[in-house]
């Protein structure tokens, strides 16, 4: 029996360790570099094939309300997008990627290159997107008005959908709003680079 246990132990020690396979963003793209206020940041996926999501973003059953599943289109005219489109927008000077979460959540980790505009402030900060103030809100029809891509914590987070609706009510054109419903939960679930990590 001792010989069998020793043989098994030696076999386990001699077994080759599983090689780490590269983890690309797409078949042909290993990483995307984006300009941020702090300089260039390379967005790539975590290269540990055994990596798992942990912490709050691993929770699957948050009570509703407040954590109800959000629609893919938070308001008529808004376009839903995924990670690849969001990465393209991070390098597009005509699009502002907006993290609609409250500041403490943004500071814990965000998508590199995103600007924090908490959902409670979104309708009041349209001037930063090229809109002109008006008595009833903003006029957002000039050539300098940028498009926005909004995100928050994930499919159960209502902060960026609320920001989109408030922006539209204040005069921002819905067709200039893109919504990344997956948010930080999907971004982290794919092992993509996060500020502060």
C-alpha positions in Angstrom: 0.0 0.0 0.0 2.9 2.3 0.9 4.5 1.6 -2.5 1.2 2.5 -4.3 0.9 5.8 -2.4 4.5 6.7 -3.1 4.1 5.8 -6.8 1.0 8.0 -7.1 2.7 10.9 -5.3 5.7 10.7 -7.7 3.3 10.5 -10.7 1.6 13.7 -9.6 4.9 15.5 -9.0 6.2 14.4 -12.4 3.0 15.4 -14.3 3.5 18.5 -16.5 2.0 21.7 -15.2 -0.8 22.9 -17.5 0.6 25.6 -19.8 -1.0 29.0 -19.7 -2.7 29.8 -22.9 -2.7 33.4 -24.1 -6.0 35.3 -23.4 -6.7 37.7 -26.3 -9.5 40.2 -26.6 -10.3 38.8 -30.0 -8.6 36.3 -32.2 -6.3 38.9 -33.6 -6.2 41.5 -30.9 -4.1 41.0 -27.7 -4.7 44.5 -26.2 -6.0 48.0 -26.9 -4.1 51.1 -25.8 -6.2 54.1 -24.8 -5.2 57.6 -23.8 -6.3 58.7 -20.3 -5.8 61.8 -18.2 -2.9 59.9 -16.6 -1.3 58.8 -19.9 -1.7 55.7 -22.1 -3.2 52.6 -20.6 -3.1 49.2 -22.2 -6.4 47.3 -21.9 -5.9 43.6 -22.0 -7.4 40.5 -20.3 -5.9 38.9 -17.2 -3.5 36.2 -18.5 -4.1 33.7 -15.6 -6.2 30.9 -17.1 -7.5 30.0 -13.6 -8.6 33.5 -12.7 -12.1 33.9 -11.3 -14.2 36.9 -10.5 -14.4 37.7 -6.7 -15.9 40.2 -4.4 -19.2 42.1 -5.0 -19.1 41.5 -8.8 -19.3 37.7 -8.2 -22.8 38.1 -6.5 -25.6 36.9 -8.8 -28.7 37.3 -6.6 -29.0 40.9 -5.5 -32.5 41.8 -4.1 -34.8 43.7 -6.4 -35.5 46.6 -5.7 -33.0 48.2 -5.9 -31.0 45.7 -8.0 -33.4 44.9 -10.7 -32.3 43.7 -14.1 -32.1 46.6 -16.5 -33.5 46.6 -20.1 -31.0 46.5 -23.0 -32.4 49.8 -24.2 -33.0 52.2 -21.3 -34.8 54.8 -23.4 -36.1 54.9 -27.0 -33.3 55.8 -29.4 -30.4 54.7 -27.2 -28.1 52.1 -28.8 -26.8 49.1 -26.7 -23.2 48.1 -27.2 -20.7 45.5 -26.0 -17.1 45.5 -24.9 -15.5 45.7 -28.4 -17.6 48.8 -29.3 -16.7 50.4 -26.0 -13.0 49.9 -26.6 -13.4 51.5 -30.0 -15.2 54.5 -28.4 -12.3 54.9 -25.8 -10.1 55.9 -28.8 -12.7 58.0 -30.6 -12.3 61.8 -29.9 -16.0 62.3 -30.8 -17.2 59.9 -28.0 -17.0 60.3 -24.3 -17.1 57.1 -22.2 -19.0 58.0 -19.0 -19.0 55.9 -15.8 -22.4 56.9 -14.3 -21.7 55.5 -10.9 -21.3 57.4 -7.7 -17.7 58.7 -7.1 -16.7 56.1 -4.4 -17.6 53.2 -6.7 -15.6 54.9 -9.6 -12.6 55.3 -7.3 -12.6 51.6 -6.5 -11.9 50.7 -10.1 -13.2 51.8 -13.5 -12.7 51.3 -17.2 -9.5 53.1 -18.2 -10.2 56.3 -20.1 -13.8 56.7 -18.7 -14.9 59.9 -17.2 -16.9 59.9 -13.9 -20.2 61.7 -14.2 -22.4 60.4 -11.5 -26.0 59.7 -12.6 -27.2 62.4 -10.2 -25.2 65.0 -12.1 -25.6 63.8 -15.7 -28.4 66.2 -16.8 -26.6 69.2 -15.3 -23.2 68.6 -17.1 -24.3 68.5 -20.7 -22.2 71.6 -21.3 -19.1 69.3 -21.0 -20.4 67.4 -24.0 -20.9 70.4 -26.3 -24.4 71.4 -25.4 -25.5 75.0 -24.9 -27.5 76.0 -21.7 -31.1 77.0 -22.3 -33.9 78.1 -20.0 -35.6 74.7 -20.2 -32.4 72.6 -20.1 -29.8 72.4 -22.9 -29.6 72.8 -26.7 -27.7 69.8 -28.0 -27.9 70.0 -31.8 -24.6 71.7 -32.8 -21.7 70.0 -34.6 -19.6 70.1 -31.4 -22.0 67.8 -29.4 -20.2 64.6 -28.6 -21.7 61.1 -28.4 -21.6 59.3 -25.1 -21.2 55.7 -24.0 -22.7 55.1 -20.5 -22.0 52.3 -18.1 -22.3 51.5 -14.4 -22.0 48.4 -12.2 -23.7 45.8 -14.5 -27.0 44.5 -15.8 -28.6 45.0 -12.4 -27.4 48.6 -12.0 -29.9 51.5 -12.7 -27.4 54.4 -12.4 -26.4 54.7 -16.1 -30.0 54.0 -17.4 -31.2 56.8 -15.1 -28.5 59.1 -16.4 -29.5 58.4 -20.0 -33.2 59.2 -19.3 -32.3 62.4 -17.4 -29.9 63.5 -20.2 -32.7 63.0 -22.8 -35.2 64.9 -20.6 -32.7 67.8 -20.4 -32.3 68.0 -24.2 -29.6 65.5 -25.1 -30.3 63.5 -28.3 -31.0 59.8 -27.5 -29.4 58.8 -30.8 -26.0 60.1 -29.4 -26.3 57.8 -26.4 -24.8 54.3 -26.3 -25.4 52.0 -23.4 -22.9 49.3 -22.2 -25.4 47.3 -20.0 -22.7 44.7 -19.0 -20.9 47.4 -17.0 -18.2 46.6 -14.5 -19.5 43.2 -13.8 -19.1 42.0 -17.4 -15.9 43.9 -17.8 -14.4 42.3 -14.8 -15.9 38.9 -15.7 -13.9 39.0 -19.0 -10.7 39.8 -17.0 -10.2 43.2 -18.7 -8.0 45.9 -17.3 -9.5 48.1 -14.6 -8.0 51.3 -13.1 -6.5 50.7 -9.7 -6.0 47.0 -10.2 
